[in-house]
């Protein structure tokens, strides 16, 4: 994860480069997603303070409910 952060800082000249690649997710999710060009990388922080990275694709879910 450190390597990804450093590469984006070196590769992008703007100070807020990480804000551009983080995908906004609800606060109750236990993982994060980075969007780099057309690829999505999912990262999970484990109990041992290590990151697990994997490629992922966005999915949509339609929910119908009645009050």
N, CA, C and O of each residue as an XYZ file, in Angstrom:
268
protein
N       0.837     -1.186      0.000
C       0.000      0.000      0.000
C       0.879      1.246      0.000
O       0.566      2.235     -0.663
N       1.967      1.194      0.738
C       2.872      2.332      0.775
C       3.407      2.629     -0.623
O       3.528      3.790     -1.015
N       3.721      1.582     -1.364
C       4.250      1.756     -2.721
C       3.228      2.460     -3.601
O       3.590      3.359     -4.360
N       1.966      2.075     -3.517
C       0.925      2.727     -4.321
C       0.829      4.198     -3.958
O       0.747      5.050     -4.843
N       0.838      4.506     -2.667
C       0.745      5.899     -2.225
C       1.936      6.718     -2.733
O       1.758      7.835     -3.219
N       3.134      6.172     -2.623
C       4.319      6.903     -3.057
C       4.351      7.082     -4.578
O       4.715      8.150     -5.070
N       3.980      6.061     -5.304
C       3.974      6.180     -6.766
C       2.974      7.218     -7.250
O       3.258      7.961     -8.190
N       1.809      7.276     -6.621
C       0.845      8.287     -7.025
C       1.331      9.682     -6.660
O       1.083     10.633     -7.401
N       2.015      9.820     -5.539
C       2.559     11.129     -5.176
C       3.649     11.565     -6.153
O       3.713     12.736     -6.525
N       4.510     10.629     -6.572
C       5.579     10.976     -7.497
C       5.049     11.155     -8.917
O       5.522     12.027     -9.647
N       4.093     10.357     -9.307
C       3.608     10.373    -10.678
C       2.643     11.494    -10.990
O       2.483     11.868    -12.152
N       2.001     12.034     -9.976
C       1.019     13.103    -10.184
C       1.562     14.363     -9.511
O       2.026     14.313     -8.372
N       1.504     15.463    -10.200
C       2.115     16.688     -9.687
C       1.225     17.439     -8.704
O       1.698     18.339     -8.010
N      -0.037     17.088     -8.633
C      -0.935     17.793     -7.732
C      -0.794     17.239     -6.319
O      -0.504     16.058     -6.129
N      -1.003     18.102     -5.335
C      -0.899     17.690     -3.940
C      -2.040     16.763     -3.532
O      -1.861     15.914     -2.660
N      -3.193     16.912     -4.141
C      -4.363     16.132     -3.758
C      -4.567     14.942     -4.692
O      -5.704     14.598     -5.016
N      -3.492     14.320     -5.121
C      -3.607     13.231     -6.091
C      -4.324     12.016     -5.520
O      -5.034     11.330     -6.254
N      -4.161     11.733     -4.243
C      -4.813     10.564     -3.669
C      -6.326     10.724     -3.598
O      -7.058      9.737     -3.682
N      -6.806     11.966     -3.442
C      -8.249     12.202     -3.430
C      -8.875     11.840     -4.772
O     -10.048     11.471     -4.831
N      -8.111     11.941     -5.832
C      -8.633     11.649     -7.160
C      -8.769     10.158     -7.416
O      -9.595      9.758     -8.236
N      -7.994      9.330     -6.747
C      -8.061      7.904     -7.037
C      -8.864      7.115     -5.997
O      -9.230      5.969     -6.260
N      -9.148      7.692     -4.829
C      -9.974      6.991     -3.849
C     -11.433      7.046     -4.278
O     -11.930      8.107     -4.656
N     -12.119      5.912     -4.223
C     -13.539      5.830     -4.551
C     -14.330      6.076     -3.277
O     -14.039      5.481     -2.239
N     -15.342      6.960     -3.350
C     -16.181      7.238     -2.182
C     -17.054      6.031     -1.878
O     -17.785      5.544     -2.740
N     -16.968      5.557     -0.647
C     -17.756      4.415     -0.184
C     -18.466      4.799      1.102
O     -18.051      5.738      1.782
N     -19.532      4.084      1.443
C     -20.178      4.350      2.736
C     -19.205      4.105      3.884
O     -18.276      3.306      3.762
N     -19.424      4.791      4.986
C     -18.504      4.711      6.121
C     -18.473      3.344      6.792
O     -17.484      3.006      7.442
N     -19.523      2.557      6.650
C     -19.581      1.274      7.348
C     -18.906      0.134      6.583
O     -18.979     -1.015      7.019
N     -18.255      0.419      5.462
C     -17.538     -0.634      4.739
C     -16.198     -0.909      5.415
O     -15.582     -0.013      5.992
N     -15.766     -2.149      5.333
C     -14.504     -2.541      5.970
C     -13.363     -2.682      4.966
O     -12.376     -3.368      5.230
N     -13.502     -2.037      3.827
C     -12.463     -2.061      2.802
C     -12.480     -0.730      2.062
O     -13.385      0.083      2.247
N     -11.479     -0.518      1.230
C     -11.412      0.680      0.401
C     -11.151      0.288     -1.045
O     -10.740     -0.834     -1.340
N     -11.399      1.234     -1.935
C     -11.199      0.981     -3.363
C     -10.471      2.166     -3.976
O     -10.810      3.321     -3.721
N      -9.469      1.863     -4.785
C      -8.747      2.862     -5.560
C      -9.081      2.676     -7.030
O      -9.157      1.544     -7.510
N      -9.282      3.768     -7.748
C      -9.513      3.691     -9.187
C      -8.297      4.297     -9.875
O      -8.020      5.490     -9.749
N      -7.572      3.443    -10.611
C      -6.390      3.877    -11.347
C      -6.669      3.623    -12.817
O      -6.695      2.481    -13.275
N      -6.879      4.720    -13.552
C      -7.337      4.689    -14.941
C      -8.644      3.906    -15.001
O      -9.631      4.343    -14.409
N      -8.693      2.771    -15.689
C      -9.947      2.013    -15.777
C      -9.929      0.755    -14.920
O     -10.777     -0.121    -15.094
N      -8.984      0.653    -14.006
C      -8.862     -0.503    -13.115
C      -9.246     -0.106    -11.693
O      -9.002      1.020    -11.257
N      -9.845     -1.044    -10.988
C     -10.219     -0.839     -9.594
C      -9.421     -1.795     -8.722
O      -9.332     -2.987     -9.017
N      -8.840     -1.269     -7.644
C      -8.058     -2.079     -6.707
C      -8.733     -1.985     -5.342
O      -8.919     -0.898     -4.795
N      -9.095     -3.152     -4.808
C      -9.726     -3.223     -3.496
C      -8.643     -3.535     -2.468
O      -7.822     -4.429     -2.676
N      -8.642     -2.798     -1.359
C      -7.670     -3.060     -0.302
C      -8.390     -3.255      1.029
O      -9.361     -2.569      1.349
N      -7.874     -4.219      1.789
C      -8.430     -4.546      3.102
C      -7.273     -4.563      4.092
O      -6.240     -5.183      3.840
N      -7.448     -3.887      5.205
C      -6.448     -3.911      6.274
C      -6.753     -5.089      7.182
O      -7.842     -5.166      7.751
N      -5.804     -6.010      7.326
C      -6.017     -7.194      8.156
C      -5.720     -6.886      9.620
O      -5.245     -5.801      9.956
N      -6.006     -7.854     10.480
C      -5.750     -7.686     11.921
C      -4.265     -7.550     12.223
O      -3.897     -6.994     13.258
N      -3.407     -8.048     11.341
C      -1.961     -7.972     11.530
C      -1.367     -6.684     10.966
O      -0.149     -6.564     10.841
N      -2.224     -5.724     10.627
C      -1.815     -4.454     10.042
C      -1.087     -4.648      8.718
O      -0.117     -3.952      8.418
N      -1.564     -5.588      7.946
C      -1.069     -5.808      6.593
C      -2.227     -5.577      5.641
O      -3.385     -5.790      5.998
N      -1.916     -5.144      4.440
C      -2.940     -4.896      3.439
C      -3.071     -6.079      2.501
O      -2.078     -6.693      2.112
N      -4.308     -6.392      2.141
C      -4.595     -7.376      1.112
C      -5.147     -6.613     -0.076
O      -6.148     -5.908      0.050
N      -4.501     -6.749     -1.238
C      -4.917     -6.045     -2.445
C      -5.445     -7.035     -3.464
O      -4.917     -8.138     -3.603
N      -6.499     -6.635     -4.185
C      -7.029     -7.458     -5.267
C      -7.722     -6.553     -6.270
O      -8.239     -5.493     -5.918
N      -7.726     -6.985     -7.524
C      -8.459     -6.250     -8.544
C      -9.938     -6.568     -8.392
O     -10.307     -7.678     -8.009
N     -10.776     -5.593     -8.693
C     -12.211     -5.754     -8.554
C     -12.920     -4.978     -9.658
O     -12.290     -4.206    -10.382
N     -14.204     -5.179     -9.784
C     -15.044     -4.457    -10.741
C     -16.222     -3.854     -9.988
O     -16.716     -4.463     -9.039
N     -16.682     -2.676    -10.387
C     -17.848     -2.095     -9.720
C     -19.108     -2.885    -10.070
O     -19.271     -3.366    -11.191
N     -19.979     -3.002     -9.095
C     -21.255     -3.696     -9.286
C     -22.366     -2.795     -8.781
O     -22.163     -2.002     -7.861
N     -23.530     -2.915     -9.378
C     -24.687     -2.135     -8.948
C     -25.780     -3.082     -8.500
O     -25.933     -4.182     -9.030
N     -26.532     -2.633     -7.517
C     -27.621     -3.444     -6.993
C     -28.844     -2.550     -6.854
O     -28.767     -1.470     -6.269
N     -29.960     -2.997     -7.387
C     -31.202     -2.257     -7.289
C     -32.034     -2.866     -6.172
O     -32.245     -4.078     -6.116
N     -32.494     -2.004     -5.296
C     -33.310     -2.458     -4.168
C     -34.668     -1.800     -4.260
O     -34.777     -0.584     -4.425
N     -35.708     -2.620     -4.153
C     -37.077     -2.099     -4.145
C     -37.643     -2.339     -2.746
O     -37.583     -3.455     -2.230
N     -38.182     -1.309     -2.147
C     -38.772     -1.463     -0.819
C     -40.003     -0.579     -0.721
O     -40.185      0.342     -1.517
N     -40.847     -0.869      0.265
C     -42.094     -0.131      0.493
C     -42.149      0.340      1.931
O     -41.772     -0.394      2.845
N     -42.623      1.578      2.139
C     -42.806      2.091      3.504
C     -44.147      1.673      4.047
O     -44.486      2.008      5.182
